[in-house]
Amino acid sequence: MRRRRFVAGTFGALSGIAVGAGVARGATPTPRGTTPTTRAEGWQPVPAPGSTPAAQLRRIAAAGPGLAWAVGEENRYGSRDGRALGMLWNGSAWAKTDLAHLNHSRLLDVAGTCATAAWSVGMPNDKASPLLRWDGSTWRETVFPGFPAPSGSRQQDVRLTAVGVGPGRRVWVGGNRDGSFALLSGDGGNWRWLDPLPVTGVNIYRILPRPSGEVWVAGDQGAGGGWAGFVARWNGSWTVLPNVQGVRLAVSDVHPDAVDDVWVVGSDFGVGGPPGRPGSAVLSHWDGTAWTRVPPGFSLGALSGIAADARGRAAWITGWDYRDQSRSTYLRRDGGTWTVVRGPAGPAPAPYLNDVTRVPGTSTFWSVGMTHFNPTPPSEAYVEHLDA
């Protein structure tokens, strides 16, 4: 890939840029030079045993109180590829699933609504990029147009990067297909590729189907020697929003409360800097006309995932605060403002969270990541739960 692949938890030799002082529509401005109130919340660690360091969970999906999936990688060190990692919640405990039959170095994303409607995509160790379906006990490859290639033909250059499940259990898979990003839509048996994005140089890390039938995608796009945050929506055709401007900015998650009320999170890695310097946490809001940068309550670090409440409005954001790594970091939406919330002390030396989701039909949430901000040994898979 021609530029940095967005990998949560790995900031390398990159520098940060201070987040701007804009405030989203309906939000209360934060006075310059101050930080929103930080308060304790009821997040608690939940054991996720069995991963081989270095390990991390990248994404999580929940079907209900008794069923959830989390995916990521394990046995990774530096530039050496690791192995795909999958975890299953059975209502009482997390357990590692056996993925020895998969030739994957990591699983990138997961989405699901029930025991027979869960899906994942990952990074294989060979050219093919299969779509995975949960069969009730493990992940199995499934056939779709372009995979597998017909006998004697060249395998299409399909690289799947994200997946979502929408109304009616319709599956939306995204990836680069012969050089352009496109959505693959299906029901598990019948699949079709939709029109590719009308722009080039795009990497997509998140797909979010909405109850209205729209599908939102987010990631980054090459711009001026760096990259900028990218957001678009599919509603029978593509609508591409203006880029979220930054020097090297990637959007890791998106959540639309409405077409003119959209939140994105990510990191801006700036123009470069000394080894070990992180990027800047990015929280930005679209009001139908322009993006406005919103102070997240800390500057150096990252924001990674967004979860909605029962009304479908953005409610929780996972993050990582470089200046205070003793606990996990969240943003919670309180009316029109975002408030910094810290997780439990002690269970992990420097936890880094990659994703957050609500458990359907409840007011509880899961978050996942790793026990240390750097994905090297002895970092392990890490999970927290909020029982509101």
C-alpha positions in Angstrom: 0.0 0.0 0.0 1.3 3.4 -1.0 1.1 5.0 2.5 0.7 4.2 6.1 -2.0 1.6 6.9 -3.9 3.0 9.9 -3.1 0.7 12.8 -4.5 1.7 16.1 -2.0 1.5 18.9 1.1 2.1 16.7 2.2 5.6 16.4 5.9 5.1 15.5 8.2 8.1 14.6 5.3 10.5 14.1 4.5 13.9 15.7 1.3 15.4 16.9 -0.5 18.6 16.0 -2.7 20.3 18.7 -6.4 19.9 18.1 -8.2 23.0 17.1 -10.6 24.9 19.3 -13.8 24.6 17.3 -17.0 23.5 18.9 -19.8 21.4 17.3 -23.3 22.5 16.9 -25.1 22.2 20.2 -22.0 21.8 22.2 -20.8 24.1 25.0 -17.4 25.7 24.2 -14.4 24.7 26.2 -12.5 27.8 27.4 -9.1 28.1 25.8 -6.4 26.5 27.9 -8.8 24.4 30.0 -9.8 20.8 30.0 -13.3 19.4 30.4 -14.1 17.8 33.8 -12.7 14.3 34.2 -14.8 12.0 36.3 -14.9 8.4 37.2 -17.4 6.0 35.6 -18.4 2.4 36.0 -16.2 0.7 33.5 -14.7 -2.6 34.7 -12.1 -5.0 33.3 -13.2 -8.4 32.1 -10.6 -11.2 31.6 -9.9 -12.1 28.0 -7.5 -15.1 28.5 -5.5 -17.1 26.1 -3.8 -14.5 23.7 -0.1 -14.8 23.0 1.8 -11.5 23.3 1.9 -9.2 21.6 -1.8 -9.3 21.1 -4.6 -6.8 20.7 -8.4 -6.8 20.0 -9.2 -4.3 17.2 -13.0 -4.5 16.8 -16.0 -5.9 18.7 -19.6 -6.7 17.9 -22.4 -7.8 20.2 -25.6 -9.6 19.3 -27.0 -9.4 22.9 -26.1 -10.0 26.5 -25.1 -13.6 25.9 -23.2 -13.3 22.6 -20.4 -11.1 21.3 -17.3 -11.4 19.1 -14.0 -9.6 19.3 -11.2 -9.9 16.7 -7.6 -8.8 16.3 -4.1 -10.4 16.3 -1.6 -12.2 18.5 2.0 -13.3 18.5 3.1 -10.2 16.8 6.5 -8.4 17.3 7.6 -5.3 15.4 7.3 -5.9 11.6 6.8 -9.6 12.0 3.3 -10.7 11.1 1.3 -12.3 13.9 -1.7 -14.6 13.8 -5.4 -13.9 13.6 -7.1 -13.7 17.0 -10.8 -14.2 17.8 -12.6 -14.1 21.1 -16.2 -15.1 21.9 -18.4 -14.0 24.8 -20.9 -16.7 25.8 -22.8 -14.6 28.5 -20.4 -15.4 31.3 -16.8 -15.4 30.0 -14.6 -14.6 27.1 -12.8 -17.5 25.4 -10.4 -17.7 22.6 -11.6 -19.3 19.4 -9.5 -21.7 17.4 -8.4 -20.1 14.1 -5.6 -22.5 13.2 -7.4 -23.3 9.9 -7.1 -19.7 8.7 -4.1 -18.4 7.0 -4.5 -14.9 8.4 -2.1 -12.6 10.2 -4.8 -10.5 11.8 -8.6 -9.9 11.7 -9.5 -6.3 11.0 -13.2 -6.0 11.6 -16.3 -7.9 12.8 -20.0 -7.3 12.7 -22.9 -9.5 13.7 -26.5 -9.7 14.9 -27.1 -13.3 15.9 -25.3 -16.7 16.0 -25.7 -17.3 12.3 -25.2 -13.7 11.1 -21.7 -12.7 12.1 -18.9 -11.7 9.6 -15.3 -10.8 9.7 -12.5 -9.7 7.3 -8.8 -9.9 7.8 -5.3 -9.8 6.4 -4.3 -13.1 4.8 -0.7 -14.4 4.5 -1.2 -15.0 0.8 -2.8 -13.0 -2.0 -6.5 -13.9 -1.5 -8.6 -11.9 0.9 -11.6 -14.0 2.0 -14.8 -13.1 3.8 -15.3 -15.0 7.0 -18.6 -16.1 8.5 -19.3 -17.4 12.0 -20.7 -20.9 11.9 -21.6 -21.2 15.5 -18.3 -22.3 16.8 -15.6 -20.7 14.6 -14.9 -18.6 11.5 -15.1 -20.1 8.0 -14.3 -18.7 4.6 -17.4 -18.0 2.4 -17.7 -17.6 -1.4 -18.4 -14.2 -3.0 -17.9 -12.7 -6.5 -14.1 -12.7 -7.1 -13.3 -15.2 -4.4 -12.3 -17.9 -5.0 -11.0 -17.3 -8.5 -12.2 -19.8 -11.2 -9.7 -22.6 -11.9 -6.9 -21.5 -14.2 -7.7 -17.8 -13.9 -5.9 -15.0 -12.1 -7.2 -14.2 -8.6 -8.7 -10.7 -8.5 -6.9 -8.2 -6.5 -9.5 -7.9 -3.7 -8.4 -6.6 -0.3 -11.3 -6.5 2.2 -10.9 -4.0 5.0 -14.2 -3.5 6.8 -17.6 -5.1 7.3 -21.0 -4.1 8.7 -24.5 -5.7 9.1 -27.6 -3.6 8.6 -31.4 -4.0 8.6 -32.6 -7.4 7.6 -29.2 -8.8 8.4 -27.9 -7.5 5.1 -24.1 -7.6 5.0 -22.0 -4.8 3.7 -18.3 -5.5 3.0 -15.8 -3.0 1.8 -12.4 -3.2 0.2 -10.1 -2.3 -2.6 -11.1 -4.2 -5.8 -8.7 -3.9 -8.7 -7.5 -0.5 -7.4 -10.8 1.1 -6.4 -12.8 1.0 -3.2 -16.2 -0.7 -3.6 -19.0 -2.1 -1.4 -20.0 -5.8 -1.6 -23.6 -6.3 -0.6 -25.4 -9.6 0.2 -27.4 -11.8 2.4 -24.9 -14.6 2.9 -25.9 -16.4 -0.3 -26.4 -13.8 -3.0 -23.7 -11.1 -3.4 -23.1 -8.2 -5.8 -20.5 -5.5 -6.1 -21.8 -1.9 -6.1 -20.4 1.0 -8.0 -16.9 1.9 -6.8 -16.2 5.2 -5.1 -15.9 8.0 -7.6 -12.5 9.1 -6.1 -9.2 7.4 -5.8 -6.5 6.9 -3.2 -8.9 5.9 -0.5 -8.5 3.5 2.4 -11.6 2.5 4.4 -11.5 1.3 8.0 -15.2 1.5 9.0 -18.5 0.6 7.5 -21.7 1.7 9.3 -25.1 0.6 7.9 -28.0 2.7 9.2 -31.7 1.8 9.9 -32.6 4.1 7.0 -30.8 2.0 4.5 -27.8 4.3 4.1 -24.3 3.0 4.5 -21.5 5.3 5.8 -17.8 4.6 5.3 -14.8 6.3 6.8 -11.0 6.2 6.5 -8.4 8.4 4.8 -7.5 9.7 1.3 -4.2 10.8 -0.1 -3.8 14.6 -0.2 -0.8 16.8 -0.8 1.8 14.3 0.0 0.0 13.2 3.2 -3.6 12.1 3.8 -6.8 13.6 5.1 -9.9 12.1 6.8 -12.4 10.6 4.4 -16.2 10.1 4.8 -18.8 9.1 2.3 -22.3 7.5 2.3 -24.1 5.1 -0.1 -27.8 5.6 -0.7 -28.1 4.0 -4.2 -25.2 6.2 -5.3 -22.2 7.8 -3.6 -22.2 11.1 -1.7 -18.6 12.1 -0.8 -18.2 14.6 2.0 -15.4 17.2 2.1 -12.2 15.8 3.6 -11.5 16.2 7.3 -8.4 18.3 6.9 -5.1 17.4 8.5 -1.5 16.8 7.5 -1.6 13.0 8.0 -5.1 12.4 9.4 -7.0 9.2 9.4 -10.6 8.7 10.5 -11.0 5.5 12.5 -14.8 5.7 13.1 -17.9 7.6 12.0 -21.4 8.0 13.4 -24.2 10.0 11.8 -27.0 11.2 14.1 -28.4 12.6 10.9 -27.1 13.4 7.4 -26.3 16.9 8.7 -25.1 15.8 12.2 -22.1 13.5 11.9 -19.3 12.7 14.3 -15.9 11.3 13.4 -12.8 10.3 15.4 -9.2 9.5 14.6 -5.7 10.7 14.8 -3.6 13.4 13.0 0.1 12.5 12.8 1.3 15.9 11.7 4.5 16.5 9.7 6.8 14.1 11.5 8.9 14.3 14.6 11.1 12.5 17.1 10.6 8.7 17.6 7.9 7.9 20.1 5.9 11.1 19.7 2.2 10.4 19.2 -0.3 12.1 17.0 -3.2 14.3 18.0 -6.6 13.0 19.0 -9.2 14.1 16.5 -12.9 14.7 17.2 -14.7 16.5 14.4 -18.4 17.3 13.6 -20.2 17.8 10.3 -23.2 20.1 10.3 -24.2 19.6 6.7 -22.0 22.4 5.4 -18.5 22.0 7.0 -16.4 20.1 9.5 -15.6 21.7 12.8 -12.8 20.4 15.0 -14.0 19.8 18.6 -11.6 19.8 21.6 -11.6 16.3 23.1 -10.2 17.3 26.5 -6.7 16.1 25.7 -4.4 16.7 22.7 -1.7 14.1 22.3 -3.1 10.6 21.7 -5.9 9.1 19.7 -9.7 8.5 19.4 -10.6 5.2 18.0 -14.3 4.1 18.2 -17.8 5.5 18.6 -20.8 3.7 20.1 -24.4 4.9 20.0 -27.1 4.8 22.7 -30.5 3.2 22.5 -31.8 6.2 20.5 -29.0 5.8 17.9 -27.1 8.9 19.0 -23.4 8.9 19.5 -22.8 8.3 23.2 -19.3 6.9 24.0 -15.9 7.3 22.3 -12.8 5.2 23.1 -9.5 7.0 23.2 -5.9 7.0 24.4 -4.4 9.9 26.3 -0.6 10.0 25.9 -0.1 12.2 28.9 -2.0 10.0 31.3 -1.7 6.3 30.4 -2.5 4.9 33.8 -6.1 4.1 32.9 -8.2 3.7 29.8 -9.7 6.9 28.4 -13.2 7.6 27.1 -15.4 10.5 26.0 -19.0 10.4 27.2 -21.7 12.6 25.7 -23.5 14.6 28.3 -26.2 16.6 26.5 -24.4 18.8 24.1 -20.9 18.3 25.5 -18.2 15.5 25.5 -16.7 14.7 28.9 -13.5 12.9 29.6 -14.1 9.7 31.6 -11.4 7.4 32.9 -11.6 3.6 33.3 -10.5 1.4 36.2 -7.0 1.6 37.7 -4.7 -1.3 38.0 -5.8 -4.1 35.6 -3.5 -3.0 32.8 -0.2 -1.0 32.9 -1.1 1.4 30.1 -4.3 0.3 28.4 -5.1 1.3 24.8 -8.7 1.0 23.5 -9.5 0.4 19.8 -13.2 0.0 19.8 -16.5 0.3 21.7 -20.0 -1.0 21.1 -23.4 -1.1 22.8 -25.0 -4.4 23.7 -28.4 -4.4 21.8 -31.5 -4.2 23.9 -29.5 -3.0 27.0 -27.7 0.1 28.3 -24.4 -1.8 28.7 -21.3 -1.4 26.5 -18.1 -3.3 25.6 -14.7 -1.9 24.8 -11.6 -3.7 23.6 -7.9 -3.0 23.0 -4.6 -4.1 24.5 -2.9 -3.8 27.9 -0.2 -1.5 26.6 -0.2 1.3 24.1 2.6 -0.3 22.0 1.7 -3.7 20.3 4.8 -5.5 21.4 5.3 -8.1 24.1 4.2 -8.3 26.9 1.0 -6.5 25.6 -2.1 -8.8 25.7 -5.8 -8.5 24.6 -7.8 -6.3 26.9 -11.6 -5.9 27.5 -13.7 -3.6 29.6 -17.5 -3.5 30.3 -19.9 -0.8 31.4 -23.0 -2.0 33.2 -24.9 1.2 33.3 
